[in-house]
Amino acid sequence: MVRIIQQSHGYAAFEHAFEKAYQFKRDVLFSMVIPIDPVDPLQFYEAGYQMFQGERSFWQDRDGELALIGVGNAQTFTSNPLNDRFTTIQQQWSQFLEHAVYFGVQKIGTGPIIMGGFSFDPRQEAELEWSNFSDGYFQLPSYMLTIDQYGAAFLTTNIICSEGDHAKTIWARIQANKELLFTRLQDHIKDANVVQTIEVNPERWKNTIGFVVKRLQKEEMEKVVLARKIKVEFDGKKRSDTVLERLRDDQPDSFIFSLEVLDSCFIGATPERLVKKENESILSTCLAGSIQRGNTTEEDNRLGQLLLHDEKNLHEHQLVVNMIKSSLTDLCEVVHVPSQPALMKIRDIQHLYTPVKGIASKGISILDYVRNLHPTPALGGTPTHLAMDVIREEEGMNRGFYAAPVGWLDAQGNGEFAVAIRSGLLHDHHAYLYAGCGVVADSDPESEYQETTIKFRPMLRAVGGTIK
Ligand SMILES: C=C(O[C@@H]1C=C(C(=O)O)C=C[C@H]1O)C(=O)O
C-alpha cells in the first residue's frame, strides 16, 4: 500500500513560492519530491485516467534505469513551425523555471521534468489525425511517479503558484487530488474491440519504392527512408493503458512511451535511442539495417551473420554512423564510435547497431543534441534535405510524431530522447500505425514491403489488429 504523504510536508516551502509569486508578480513553480512505497508504473498511469484523461505520459527506458509516469498537466509547452522549435521549447522551459522553489529529494529523474516530443517534419502538410499535436509539445506533469534503477519510487508534485491565488486552498486541493489518485490504483479498465485493420495503399507504396530506387540509381541521393501506414478501426475509444501493458510485456528491450494530448495518444515501443545526456556523458545510437529473426537459434545466428556481412545493409548503416558522429563532434569534447556494428536482437527483428559515446561540451542542453541529430539518416536519408523533399513529395501522408524525437528533459538540461518508431497514434475510434525502411539504389520493393510488415508487428499485437 502506498504511504500517504503527510499534509504538512513542504508547506513552508510552498508558502515561500507564493511569496515569490507576489514579489515578482509572475507565476512561480513549486516542485516537491518525496520518496514513496513502490507502485507499478502502469497502475499509476491507469489511476490517472478518471481525473486526468488526455494529460498523461509514460516513459520507460530500454535499460530498466528509469520510468517516468506523468498525470495531469501543470503546464504545457508548445512551439509552432515558424520558429526553431528546439530553441523555443528550451527558452520557454528556462524562463518558466526562473524563481522556482524546490523541496525534498534531489536526484536525476525527479523534480521538474517535461515529457513530450517533436513532429518529424514541420513542413509536412497537416493531416486531421494529428491536429491535437503542435510541432513541439511538452507537458510538465502535476504528479509524476519516478522509478529508478533500484526500483525505488518517488513522487514529484508540481504546482504553479500565481499572484492572487490562496496558498491554503490550492495546497488542500492538491493534497486531496493526490489522495484520490492513490485510492484509484486498483481501477478496472474496459476497452474497445477491433472492427477491422486496413493497410493504406500498399501497392501504391511499393510503386513509390520502385520509383525512388530509380532516382537513387541515378545517384540523385544515397538513401531515403520511406514509411507507410496501417489503420485499425475499433468499436469505441482504444485505451492507451492496455496498449502500454502489452508493449511492456512484449518489448522489454525497448523504450516504452505514451503521450496523451486531449483525446489523442501517441504511443509505442522503440528500440532506438536518439540521445541521452546525464551530466557530461552523452550516449547515442546508430540503428539501421534489418533482417528477420530465425525460428531456431541456428537459423537466427545465420541470419544475424548474413546481416553483419551484407553490403547493402552495411552501407545504409554507415551513412547513419557518419552523420551521428559528425553531429555529436560539434557539441562534444570527445566522441567514441566503435569500428564495427554489432547486432541488436529484439522480439520480431534484428538490426545493425552501433552505440556512440561522448563527453558533452560545457553549457549544452539535451535539446541542442536533439536539434543537431534529428532526422538521422536512419529515419530521413542522405543527404538529409534531398531525402526530406522526397519523403514530403512521395510518402502521401503526414508522419506526425512517428520517427521523431520523444522523451524528457529536466531543469539542468539532462534527459533522454528516443526515435519514435514502432509507434502509432490512438485517435477517436482509430489507431494509425507507422513503419518504414531505408531505401538505397539496390533495394527491392517487395523485400522492403516485407520488412515494414515485420516492423508493424509489435504495435499490431498491442492494439489487437491483424493483417494477412
Ligand atoms: C524506419 C524504421 O526503422 C528504422 C529503419 C531501419 C532499416 O531500414 O533497417 C532500422 C531501424 C530503424 O532505424 C521503422 O521501424 O519504422
The ligand as an SDF file (V2000), in Angstrom:
LIG
                    3D

 16 16  0  0  0  0  0  0  0  0999 V2000
   12.0110    3.3540  -40.0410 C   0  0  0  0  0  0  0  0  0  0  0  0
   12.0090    2.3470  -39.1690 C   0  0  0  0  0  0  0  0  0  0  0  0
   13.1460    1.7560  -38.6920 O   0  0  0  0  0  0  0  0  0  0  0  0
   14.4270    2.2850  -38.9950 C   0  0  0  0  0  0  0  0  0  0  0  0
   14.9840    1.7090  -40.2340 C   0  0  0  0  0  0  0  0  0  0  0  0
   15.7650    0.5700  -40.2150 C   0  0  0  0  0  0  0  0  0  0  0  0
   16.2120   -0.0600  -41.5030 C   0  0  0  0  0  0  0  0  0  0  0  0
   15.9250    0.4860  -42.5730 O   0  0  0  0  0  0  0  0  0  0  0  0
   16.8590   -1.1230  -41.4820 O   0  0  0  0  0  0  0  0  0  0  0  0
   16.1530    0.0060  -38.9990 C   0  0  0  0  0  0  0  0  0  0  0  0
   15.8720    0.6270  -37.8200 C   0  0  0  0  0  0  0  0  0  0  0  0
   15.2930    1.9790  -37.7890 C   0  0  0  0  0  0  0  0  0  0  0  0
   16.2910    2.9270  -37.7420 O   0  0  0  0  0  0  0  0  0  0  0  0
   10.7340    1.8390  -38.5760 C   0  0  0  0  0  0  0  0  0  0  0  0
   10.7840    0.9070  -37.7700 O   0  0  0  0  0  0  0  0  0  0  0  0
    9.6650    2.3680  -38.9110 O   0  0  0  0  0  0  0  0  0  0  0  0
  1  2  2  0
  2  3  1  0
  2 14  1  0
  3  4  1  0
  4  5  1  0
  4 12  1  0
  5  6  2  0
  6  7  1  0
  6 10  1  0
  7  8  2  0
  7  9  1  0
 10 11  2  0
 11 12  1  0
 12 13  1  0
 14 15  2  0
 14 16  1  0
M  END
$$$$
